[in-house]
Amino acid sequence: AAAALDNGVARTPPMGWLHWERFLCATDCRGEPRRCVSEWLFMEMADVMAAEGWRDAGYEFVCIDDCWMAPTRDAHGRLQPDPRRFPSGIPRLAEYVHSKGLKLGIYSDVGNKTCAGFPGSYDHYELDAQTFASWGVDLLKFDGCNSGTLELLAEGYRRMSLALNKTGRSIVYSCEWPFYLRPVQQPNYTEIKQYCNHWRNFFDVYDSWSSIKSILDWTALHQDSIVKIAGPGGWNDPDMAMASLGGFVFSPQLVIGNFGLSWDQAVTQMAMWAIMAAPLFMSNDLRHISPEAKWLLQNKEVIAINQDVLGKQGYRVTKDKTFELWERPLSGQAYAVAVLNQQEIGGPQNFTFPLSLLGNGLACNPACSVQQVLPDSRAWGVYNWLSSLSVEVNPTGTVLLRV
């Protein structure tokens, strides 16, 4: 039977916009009509994505997270949207999103209830997959709350994968599978990649530097087990849904353009998500975003690194006090290199390293050109294998290079 690796999608990390971190589970459209989870929110976001360069930069998915459903299934056992907040129905919303040259993502759960308490897909996997396909859905985020045993969790993820492919529609399949396994056992990433197009490993990213830092630390600590499995058709998300705040869960996102990160920290998130070949899903209000955040999120050079067709995930090469050196092999014998300064006090500091550290000594042998990508773009010139680079980095900032 066809599983995720055969579905022909996610050949590069998916990119798009997701409602959760910025808009949470807001369901009161009377008090906050432009902030509630409703068809109007997604239509307005699709309008902005098409008109203001987001679609052209590669952000193609408009994704609905938890809290879109009515409290019960319909008379035929099918999931249905909340009729007050989605009066036109999901098929009409999908049609609208598609008319803008974009794709629609939706959310469900492997258990009998979603993390926010709405109907889950347990014992309805085939029916729900057929429903999503008939609606014109292009991506399914499949959460893992209320799943019972680990055996039922695994069975549900496998069954939904097969059911989605059986519909004949190309639907990206986003799983929470590894995170729910980790407290008990080491995930089998080889199996997970057979069924899922991307999967999450760690606690969710919040709109804060401490959250970004913890995700990078966790990824470096576990890179020996997760980096090698990533590639075309299957990707590691660097963060993971977490049951908290009254049972709600969060989703992976770029929080650039919100409130919690400084400019240097925003640069770090964008640079490191590119190095890690992470799916790029923004959660912000694209109707109200600063020109600086827009420039960073739409930066073509950074997106090109994230979307590189070789499809290899980056990894940490070395750590020296507060500095970390990361690299990612790219097509054309190139490398993306990130120098991260995790120090949180003081001013800019210099980090010097030999180019022979990169690519097991091959990245600059016998010579290489170096281009700075972030925090601004400029050429550094040509270096040889015996050269060293000295990089000045602001506290909590990152300098991203292409070698």
N, C-alpha and C positions, 0 to 999 in steps of 0.2 A: 504494500500500500504506500502511496505517495505521502511523504512527510515534509517537514518544512524545507529541507535542503533541496527538494524537487519543485518547490513552488515558484521559482524564478524571480522572487522579489528580494529586496534588501541586499542587492549586490554591493552597495556601499551603505554606510550607516544612514538610516532614515533621518529626515529633517522635517521639522514642522513646528506647530504651536499647540499648546495643551492648556486647558483651563485651570488645573488644580491649584498650584501653589498660590497664584495671584487671586483666584476667585473662589477657591475652596468649595464648600457645599452650600453656597448661597442660593436659597430657594424662594426668598421673599421678593417677588418682582414688583410688589406695590411700593415698598419702602425704598428699594434700590434697583430700579428697573434696568439700569445699564451695567449692573454688577452681578445680577443673578444668572444662574445657569439656565439659559433659555435659548431658543432658536435664534433670537435676535442678537444675542452675544456672538454666536458663531457666524451668523451672516455678516455682521459688522466686521468681525475679524477677517473673514474671507475677503470682504471688500478692500480692507486696508492691505492685506497681503498681496492682492493682485495689483493694486494701484501704486503702492509705494516701494516696489522693488524686492519684497520678501520672496515672492514666488520665483522671480528671476534669479535670485541669489541661491535658490535650491530648497527653500522651505516649502514643501508641497503638501503636508498634512495639516488639516484642521481637526484637532482631536477633542472629543468629548470624554471626560473622565466620569467618576462616580456621580450619583445623584441626578441622573437624567430620567430615571424610570418612574413610572407610576408605582404605587405601593404593592400592586398585585398584577399578575398576568391576566391576559384577556380570556374570554370564554373558550377560546381554542387552545389555551395553554401557552400562548406566545407572549414574549416580552412586549411591553408597550411604553411609550414615553409619557411623561406627565402631561395630561391634556391641556393644562393651563399654561405651561411654560413651552410646550412644543405643539401648539394647536394645528400646525400644518403637517405634522408627522415627520419621521426621520427620512422617508424616501424623498419628500419635497426638499428637505434640508440638503440631502446628498446631491440632489439635482442642482440646487443653487450653488453649492460648493464646487461641483464639477463644471458648472458654467463659467466659473472664474479660473479654470485651468488648475484646480486644486483637488485634493483627495480628502475623504472624510474618515476619521478614526472614531471608534466607539469603545465602550468599557463594559466588561462583565466580570464575573467571579466564578472560580472553579467550585465553590461551595454552594450551600443552599441560600445564603444571603451575601450581598456585597459587604464591604467593610463599613459602609454607612447604613446598612440595614435594609437595602432594597433587594428585590428578588435576584438570586444567583442562578447559575446555569446547571447546578447539580441535577443529574438525571434528565437534563434537557439539552445535552450538548449538540446532538444532531439537529434538533428543531431550531435551536438558537443560531447555529451556523447557517442553516438555510434561510432563517429570517434576516440575518445580517447581510447575506449575499443578495437576497431579493430586494433589500433596501438600498443597495448600492454602496455598502460600506467597503472601505479599502484597507483598514487596519483595525485589529482587535487587541486592546490591552486586556489581558486576562489575569485578574488578581487571585490571591490565594487565601483569603480570609474564610473562616467557618468551613474548612474543608474536611474536618474530622481527622482521620488517620493519614500518615504519610503515604500509605498504599492508595487511599482514595485520592489524595492530592496528585500523585503521579499518574494514576489512571485517568483522572479528569484532564490533565494537561495533554496526555497522549490522545485521548479520544477527541478533544476539541481540535487538535492539530489535524487529525485525519478527517474530521468532519468538515473543517474549513476547506481543505483541498478537494474533498469530494464534491463541493458545490460547483467547482469549475471556475470560480472567480478568484483572481489574484488578491489575496488578503494577507497583509503583513501580520505576523503573529508575535505579539509581545508578551513575554511570560514573567511571572514573579517566582518561578519554581525554585531556583537555588537558595533564595533567602529563607524560605520556609523550611528547607532541609537543613541549613547550616547549624542551627542549634543542636541537631541530633546526629547528623552524619555529613560527611564530605559529599558535595554534589558530584554526580557523574556528568561532567560537562560534555563528554562525547555523546552521551544519550540525549542530553538536553538540546544540543545543537541539531540533532536529527529531527527534532520536533518544533523548535522555536527559532524565530528569526532574530530576536534579541531578548536578553534576559537580565534581570537585576540581581546584584549580589550583596548590597550593603544598604545601610540606612539612608533615607532620603536626604537630598540636598535641601537645606533651608536657606533663607535669604540672609546668610551670615558667613563671615570669614571662617569661624570655627568649624562650620559644617563643611565648607570646601576643603579645609585643611585635613579634617578627619577622613574624608573620602580619598584624598591623595595618599595619606598615610596607609590606609587600609589596602588600597590598590597596590602600592609598592610592596607591602608585606606579603601579599598573596599573588604577586605577579608570576611566580613560577608555575602556578596551577591554572591561571586564567588567561594569560597572554597568548599561549600557544594555540588555544582553541578558537580564538576570534579570527574571522575572515569573511570573504564574500558569502552572503546568505545567513550569517549568524554572528552577532556582536554582543560584547559585554556592555551593559550599562554600568557606569561607575557609581551609581547610587541605587537605592532599593527602597521599596515601599515599607513603611513601618506602622504597625498598629499602635496608635497613640491618640491623644487628644480626643477622648470620648469614643475611640474605636475607629475613627477615620484614618485613612492612609493617604500618603502622598505619592507623587509620581516623579520620574526623573525630569529635570528641567535645567535649562539655563536661566538663572535668575537675574541676569544682566538687564538693567533698565528698571529695576525695582528700587528698593530702599536701603538694603543692608550692606552692600559692598562699596568700598572705595573704588576709584578708577583703577588703581593698580591691581586690586583684587578681582575686578571684572576682567581685566586683561589676563590674569592668571587663569580664571575659569575658562575663558575662550581658548587660550593657548593649550591648556592641559587637556581639555575635552578633545581638541584636535589631535594631540599626541596620542591619546588613549583610544582613538578611533571610535569615539562614543557617538551614539545617536544624539542629534542636536535638536532637542525639543525645548523651545522657549516657553516660559510661563510668565507673562508680563502683560501689560496693556498696550498693545501696539497703536491704539488710538491716541495715546499720550506717552510718548517716549522721546528722550532727549536725542539731539543729533549725534552726540558722542556715542551713546549706546547703540544707536542705529548703525553708525559707521563700523563699530566693532563687530556687531552681530552679522553685518552684511559684508565683512571684509573678504574679498575674493581669494586673497592669498592664503588666509587661514582656512577657509572652507575647502580650498583645493587640497590642503594637507589632510583635513578630515576625510575628504571624499577620495583620496588617492586609490587608484584601481588595484594596486598591489594588495591592499586590504590587510596589512599587517598592523597589529596593535603595538604601540610604543611601550617603553619600560624604563625604569630608573637604572642608570648606569652606575652612579656613585652618589654618596652623601658625604658632605664635609661640613661639619658643624651645622650652620643654618642653611647651607646651600645644598641644592639637589641638581644633578645633571641627568636629564632624560633624553632619550632618542627614539625616533621611529623610522624604520626603513621605508623608503618610498620607491616608486617606480623610477626607472631611468638612473638607477644607482645613486640616487640622492638620499639624504636623511633630513628629517626635521629634528631639531635640537632645541630643548627648552632648558634654560637656567632659571631655577626658582629660588627665591630668597624668602625663607619662612620666618625670618626675624621680624618682630613686631614693634621694635623700638629703634630709635636712632634714625640715621639717614641712609642714603645710597651706599652700597658697599661693592667692592670688586671681587670677582671670582675668576681665577686664572686656571686653565686646564690645558693639557696637551691634546692636540688634535688626534694623536694616536689612540686616545681613549675611544674614539667614535668608530662604530661599525667593526669592532674587533680589530682595529688597526687599519681597516680597508677603506674607510669613508674618505680619507684625504691622501691616499697613496696612489701616485706620487704627489698629486696636488689637487686643490679643490677651490672653488669660489664660494664665498660666504655672503648670504643676503639676509639682512635683518628683516623680519616680518612684523613683529610687535615688540614694543608698543608703538613703533612707527616703522615705515618701510624705507630702507636705505641699503646701498651696496657697501660691503666691507672689503671687497677686493679678493685677491687670489693668495692662497697660502699653500705651503708644502707640508709634507707628512711630519717634519720635525718641528713645525711651528706650534706655538701656544696661543690661545685666545684669552684676552682679558675682557670680562663682561661686567659692566656696572648695572646693578639691579636695585631698584627701590625696595624697601621693606614690604613684605607680602606681595611683591611683584614678580613678574616673569619676563625674561627676554626670549623671544621665539626666533630661531634662526632656521634658514634652509641651506644645507651644505651640499 
